[in-house]
Amino acid sequence: MKKYFSLVLFAHSIFALPFAFIGFFLAIHTTAADFNWLKLLLMLACMVFARNAAMAFNRYLDRDIDAANPRTVMRDIPAGRVSAAQALGFTLANAGLFMAATWFINPVCFYLSPVALAVVLGYSYTKRFTPLCHLILGLGLGLAPLGAYLVVTGVFHIVPVFYACAVLFWVAGFDIIYALQDETFDRAHRLNSIPVWLGKRNALRVSSLFHVLSAIFIILPMYVIPLGWFYIVGVLFYCALLVYQHRIVSPTDLSRVDRAFMTTNGIASVIFACFFLLDLFF
């Protein structure tokens, strides 16, 4: 199993998982729904299976691109640790397990499961035809708070939609920063991204705009549901870390992209989720 853990990079789950907890406990706190361990475990299973399927399919579909890119040549399929057939089989198995888990949650989640899979798997195709691929990645991760809310309630509500939009623009913004590393390679191989389309400097401006939009959607729930000082502190931490990652990356200095991508954004999601939960329950 170790090679599959490497294939799907479980560490990247830290981006969406805290927002799934936000959606789940938001539903419990703001509706008459009771806490249910089985639903929580099923929600977590859906997160794991969907993430596994998405990451493995991305590695499968991009195997030739990864082999040609010096930055990614040591990924599992180009390096020979996992075969393309194994990656595809792992994708199909996890997609099936994801749909099976939704069957045991409620009909709404089950009926929407193919839509969720279409988004998270379809993202891997998008850089072949549109520079807006970053937004599709954001949409896929943005399903986490919305889907978790549906696990508990089976109905939609505006607040988890706000959080879904916050995640969409947050992820799209930091994915643009991450894509700066491959601008030259992507341009040479006719792959699409905001940096290829607009150049590094303008791409960073778009990333900043997306992060401003993310901050706005993080603030909007305060006008719909009662939230207190813990939430405000969480918002301030979240916004400060968004600003920080733009301070450490510039068009001429990409040496700290990994810190902006992984460390800063992972901390932002976890800290914000913790303060959100503190506000709900204390």
Helices and strands as residue ranges (DSSP letters): H 2-8, G 10-14, H 17-30, H 37-61, H 63-68, H 76-79, H 84-103, H 107-126, H 133-153, H 158-179, G 180-182, H 183-188, H 194-198, H 200-219, G 220-223, H 229-247, H 257-258, I 259-264, H 265-281
